[in-house]
Amino acid sequence: MGHPKAIALALALALATGCAGTRWWLQKSLRSPGEDLVDFPEAVWQEYDCGSQKRPFFMIERNELVPPEVRSGGEFNHRLVYVMCPVNPTEVVTGNLATRIRFKGAPIVVDTQPDWDLKPGRWIVDASVALPENAEPGIYTYELQFESTPVAFDKSLTFVVRAR
């Protein structure tokens, strides 16, 4: 078993020297699937002056994939950071959340979550996304689509699948 200081030093050196693979691995390993409240609704209300906004006020602050290069059968982390100020203080916006992975324009993985809630405040939503073992090398798109009456969005990010 290695010494914790030696492991920490090796990670720090890898990060400092720009070892992208280690940086992405470390960043991904620090994330676990689920939702976390980062700021309460009152803080977001004040920051975005929600009293003067059309409500529900919704904004995606960050939408990212880590790592941006994956091997066939591997997985990546999708992180969504959003803020929402509802019409009423504890109200949620419920809709259908769909995710798709596309290769050469065709969907190869599709997942739909009905009755998914956007909640008031600032939230970080992390998901682990697995690629099929037979995923061909190339450029892929990860799509995120939310549909409800008051709020809708459609976002996409590209990533690379490398041969094993």
C-alpha positions in Angstrom: 0.0 0.0 0.0 1.4 3.4 -1.0 2.0 6.3 1.3 -0.8 9.0 1.2 1.8 11.8 0.9 3.5 10.1 -2.0 0.2 9.6 -3.8 -0.8 13.2 -3.2 2.5 14.4 -4.5 2.3 12.2 -7.6 -1.2 13.6 -8.4 -0.1 17.2 -7.8 2.9 16.7 -10.1 0.8 15.1 -12.8 -1.7 18.0 -12.6 1.0 20.6 -12.5 2.8 19.2 -15.5 -0.4 19.2 -17.5 -1.1 15.5 -17.7 -4.6 15.8 -19.2 -5.5 12.2 -18.6 -4.8 12.3 -14.9 -6.5 15.7 -14.6 -9.7 14.3 -16.2 -9.6 11.1 -14.2 -9.2 13.0 -10.9 -12.0 15.5 -11.8 -14.3 12.6 -12.8 -13.5 10.6 -9.7 -14.5 13.5 -7.4 -18.0 13.5 -8.8 -20.8 11.0 -8.0 -24.2 10.8 -9.6 -27.0 12.8 -8.1 -28.2 16.3 -7.3 -26.7 18.7 -4.8 -28.2 22.0 -3.7 -25.3 24.6 -3.9 -27.2 27.8 -3.1 -30.6 28.3 -1.5 -33.4 30.0 -3.5 -33.0 33.3 -1.6 -29.3 33.7 -2.7 -30.2 32.9 -6.3 -33.2 35.3 -6.1 -30.9 38.1 -5.0 -28.0 37.3 -7.4 -30.3 37.3 -10.4 -32.8 39.9 -9.2 -35.6 37.4 -9.8 -38.2 39.9 -8.6 -37.7 41.8 -11.9 -37.4 38.6 -14.1 -40.2 36.7 -15.9 -40.7 33.7 -13.7 -40.1 30.9 -13.6 -36.6 32.2 -14.3 -34.2 29.5 -15.4 -30.6 29.5 -16.5 -28.0 26.9 -17.2 -24.7 28.1 -15.7 -22.6 25.1 -16.7 -23.0 22.1 -19.0 -20.0 19.8 -19.4 -18.6 16.3 -20.0 -15.6 14.9 -18.2 -13.5 13.6 -19.8 -14.1 14.8 -23.3 -12.3 11.7 -24.7 -13.5 8.2 -23.8 -12.7 4.6 -24.9 -15.4 2.2 -26.2 -17.2 0.8 -23.2 -16.0 3.6 -21.0 -17.9 6.2 -19.2 -17.9 9.9 -18.7 -19.5 12.4 -16.3 -22.1 14.9 -17.4 -22.5 17.9 -15.1 -25.3 20.4 -15.3 -25.4 23.4 -13.1 -28.6 25.4 -13.2 -30.4 28.1 -11.3 -34.2 28.5 -11.0 -36.5 31.1 -9.4 -40.0 29.8 -9.5 -43.3 31.8 -9.4 -43.9 30.7 -5.8 -41.0 30.2 -3.3 -41.0 26.3 -3.1 -42.5 25.5 -6.5 -40.7 23.1 -8.9 -41.0 22.8 -12.6 -41.8 19.3 -13.7 -41.1 18.0 -17.2 -39.6 15.2 -19.3 -35.8 15.0 -19.4 -34.3 13.1 -22.3 -30.7 12.3 -23.0 -29.3 10.9 -26.2 -25.9 9.9 -27.5 -25.6 10.3 -31.3 -23.0 8.9 -33.7 -23.1 9.9 -37.3 -26.4 11.6 -36.6 -28.1 8.4 -35.4 -29.1 7.9 -31.7 -27.2 4.9 -30.2 -28.3 5.5 -26.5 -31.6 7.1 -25.5 -32.8 7.6 -21.9 -36.0 9.4 -20.9 -36.9 10.5 -17.3 -40.6 11.6 -17.1 -41.6 13.8 -14.2 -38.1 15.3 -13.7 -38.0 18.3 -11.4 -36.2 21.6 -11.8 -35.9 22.9 -8.2 -35.5 26.4 -6.9 -32.0 27.6 -6.1 -28.7 26.6 -7.6 -28.2 22.9 -8.3 -25.4 20.6 -9.5 -26.7 17.5 -11.3 -24.1 14.8 -12.0 -24.7 11.7 -14.1 -22.4 8.9 -15.1 -22.9 8.0 -18.7 -21.7 4.6 -20.0 -20.8 4.0 -23.7 -21.6 0.7 -25.4 -18.7 -1.8 -25.7 -19.0 -1.7 -29.4 -18.9 2.1 -29.8 -16.9 3.0 -32.9 -14.1 5.5 -32.7 -15.2 9.0 -33.8 -17.0 12.2 -32.8 -20.2 11.8 -30.8 -22.8 14.2 -29.5 -24.4 14.0 -26.0 -27.8 15.7 -26.1 -29.9 16.9 -23.1 -33.5 18.0 -23.7 -36.0 19.2 -21.1 -39.7 19.9 -22.0 -42.3 21.4 -19.8 -44.9 24.1 -20.3 -43.0 27.0 -18.6 -39.4 25.9 -19.2 -37.7 24.0 -22.1 -34.1 23.6 -23.2 -32.1 21.6 -25.7 -28.3 21.4 -25.2 -25.6 19.3 -26.8 -21.9 18.7 -26.3 -19.5 16.7 -28.4 -16.9 14.2 -27.3 -14.5 11.7 -28.8 -14.5 8.0 -28.6 -11.0 6.5 -29.1 -10.2 2.9 -30.1 -9.4 0.5 -27.2 
